[in-house]
Amino acid sequence: MRYVIGICIVTAFLIWDVGYNDGRYITATVMELKRLTAMVGA
C-alpha cells in the first residue's frame, strides 16, 4: 500500500511541475543527475 501512495505522490508532483512550472524542477533534477554521473565518471 505504501508503494501505491508513493507512486501517487510522485505522479501528482510531476503533473504539478509540468502544469504550473513548465517542468522547471524536472529539468533541474535531470541536469543535476547528469552532472553527478559526469563527476563519478560513468
Backbone as CSV, one residue per row, in Angstrom:
resi,resn,N_x,N_y,N_z,CA_x,CA_y,CA_z,C_x,C_y,C_z
1,MET,0.815,-1.198,0.000,0.000,0.000,0.000,0.859,1.263,0.000
2,ARG,1.976,1.221,0.740,2.823,2.423,0.785,3.461,2.711,-0.571
3,TYR,3.670,1.664,-1.384,4.211,1.895,-2.725,3.200,2.645,-3.590
4,VAL,1.939,2.290,-3.446,0.887,2.960,-4.205,0.826,4.435,-3.804
5,ILE,0.918,4.708,-2.508,0.896,6.089,-2.030,2.109,6.845,-2.571
6,GLY,3.271,6.207,-2.557,4.480,6.851,-3.082,4.369,7.163,-4.563
7,ILE,3.838,6.228,-5.323,3.667,6.446,-6.764,2.678,7.582,-7.011
8,CYS,1.606,7.640,-6.216,0.627,8.721,-6.367,1.246,10.074,-6.045
9,ILE,2.075,10.137,-5.021,2.721,11.400,-4.659,3.662,11.851,-5.774
10,VAL,4.468,10.937,-6.297,5.400,11.291,-7.376,4.631,11.735,-8.615
11,THR,3.569,11.021,-8.955,2.766,11.387,-10.127,2.124,12.759,-9.950
12,ALA,1.596,13.016,-8.761,0.990,14.324,-8.501,2.033,15.427,-8.610
13,PHE,3.255,15.186,-8.105,4.308,16.192,-8.204,4.680,16.450,-9.662
14,LEU,4.797,15.396,-10.450,5.141,15.567,-11.867,4.063,16.362,-12.603
15,ILE,2.803,16.046,-12.349,1.713,16.781,-13.003,1.736,18.244,-12.578
16,TRP,1.950,18.501,-11.294,2.005,19.876,-10.787,3.175,20.630,-11.412
17,ASP,4.341,19.979,-11.491,5.528,20.638,-12.031,5.336,21.001,-13.499
18,VAL,4.835,20.079,-14.278,4.630,20.347,-15.704,3.519,21.373,-15.898
19,GLY,2.471,21.292,-15.098,1.326,22.177,-15.278,1.589,23.601,-14.858
20,TYR,2.295,23.780,-13.753,2.433,25.125,-13.191,3.825,25.722,-13.334
21,ASN,4.838,24.898,-13.524,6.208,25.407,-13.566,6.922,25.100,-14.881
22,ASP,6.213,24.608,-15.866,6.798,24.239,-17.165,7.945,23.239,-17.014
23,GLY,7.853,22.361,-16.028,8.854,21.308,-15.850,10.185,21.792,-15.314
24,ARG,10.204,22.920,-14.619,11.465,23.510,-14.141,12.196,22.578,-13.182
25,TYR,11.457,21.965,-12.234,12.112,21.102,-11.248,12.585,19.796,-11.869
26,ILE,11.828,19.280,-12.835,12.248,18.063,-13.528,13.540,18.334,-14.291
27,THR,13.609,19.449,-14.995,14.807,19.808,-15.752,16.002,19.981,-14.826
28,ALA,15.813,20.651,-13.708,16.909,20.860,-12.757,17.400,19.530,-12.204
29,THR,16.495,18.611,-11.927,16.878,17.305,-11.392,17.668,16.509,-12.422
30,VAL,17.227,16.526,-13.670,17.934,15.796,-14.725,19.336,16.373,-14.921
31,MET,19.451,17.700,-14.933,20.772,18.322,-15.107,21.701,17.969,-13.957
32,GLU,21.178,17.951,-12.739,21.990,17.606,-11.571,22.444,16.150,-11.647
33,LEU,21.555,15.244,-12.065,21.949,13.848,-12.194,23.021,13.677,-13.272
34,LYS,22.908,14.399,-14.373,23.940,14.336,-15.417,25.277,14.827,-14.886
35,ARG,25.238,15.907,-14.097,26.478,16.463,-13.536,27.117,15.476,-12.558
36,LEU,26.303,14.834,-11.743,26.829,13.872,-10.769,27.430,12.652,-11.463
37,THR,26.770,12.158,-12.514,27.320,10.996,-13.212,28.609,11.376,-13.944
38,ALA,28.704,12.592,-14.437,29.945,13.033,-15.077,31.066,13.132,-14.039
39,MET,30.723,13.553,-12.827,31.717,13.657,-11.763,32.237,12.275,-11.378
40,VAL,31.337,11.296,-11.328,31.723,9.935,-10.967,32.541,9.305,-12.088
41,GLY,32.240,9.689,-13.320,32.984,9.177,-14.461,32.255,8.110,-15.222
42,ALA,30.966,8.008,-15.031,30.179,6.971,-15.711,29.892,7.367,-17.143
